[in-house]
């Protein structure tokens, strides 16, 4: 009994997936699904089971409706293989893509404006408004954020242990020294994304501290790390923001396999 | 003579309602035009359309989803559309951003109107920097050119109203 119920639920879920994701409605074997429902119908005695059967019928009928629409859309001139469009998009210059849009675009003409009535209302409101210093009590100050917490503050709040932080920092520095000049991403990426974030943070600390240099190739965009012996003068320092993207990390991990 | 001036006055009123945005969305509802102009409002719109045609502008009656709606004039939205294509420089947007919209729409049309956001972002990221793709899609979602429902992106009302989908596909395929 449970097995047959599972089959019904599977049909319902499959139909819902097709509806939601817009995949090919012909992926559902309508005849086979109806045969299954027919086969189990005499066994249903409880209301819940009959409701489940009715839901399955309703979902299958929605798929049949989608199949009708699918055939209709494919028979019109709009039907083009998505793969062909994908290829075209990949190979076309952005200018050509934009030109195609401009030639098929008939924008709505619309303007924003202010009427004399609204302008007068605004003026009247302004004239009645008391100076801000007299209305200060109406606006309690919001919670003042002090911005990002410094390492010192984190240590003072016992969120971070100074010894532990220095220990981790030394480990990363030792690794840079051991590996010499190395591609930034090869160095920072770890098996876990969380560890990669921690390592990127510690590396940025070492770079800011002048212990490790970050070299950026302006043509290829490649970044390299290498240990520094002396300190770098602050005049020669530049700021660079590097974002650690989870999707990129996943790609890297897949390539590692 | 007096009759003529009344019609002209109504046409001016209709033009103001059509061109100057009063709500979040551009255009004006049929019932708003009826209230402002009176019983012969549809005739006034037809006359205004003839006048605007000379300037390359067309009044179109669209539904909530942006499709042409001839059935329920009072419930429909009336918008003024440019008949001739706009020169690229007149948009004020980067070519890259327009190309992103063009590619997204062509892909969506080929996928029967909707595709997952991830699929679109992956396709676009092969051609455009990821940091440009995300905000661009968000802006077009806000403008109504695209719609979003549970991580699925679909063609928005504004695309249905403004873009000749067949021409767009034909041009991309012919390029």
Interface residues (C-beta under 8 A of the other chain):
Chain A: X20 X21 X22 X70 X73 X77 X78 X80 X81 X82 X84 X85 X86 X88 X89 X90 X92 X94 X95 X96 X97 X98 X99 X100 X101 X102 X103 X104 X105 X106 X107 X108 X109 X110 X111 X112 X113 X243 X245 X247
Chain B: X19 X20 X21 X26 X27 X57 X58 X79 X80 X81 X82 X83 X85 X86 X87 X88 X91 X95 X96 X98 X99 X101 X102 X103 X105 X106 X107 X109 X110 X111 X112 X113 X114 X115 X116 X123 X126 X127 X128 X130 X131 X150 X152 X158 X161 X162 X163 X164 X165 X166 X167 X168 X169 X171 X172 X173 X175
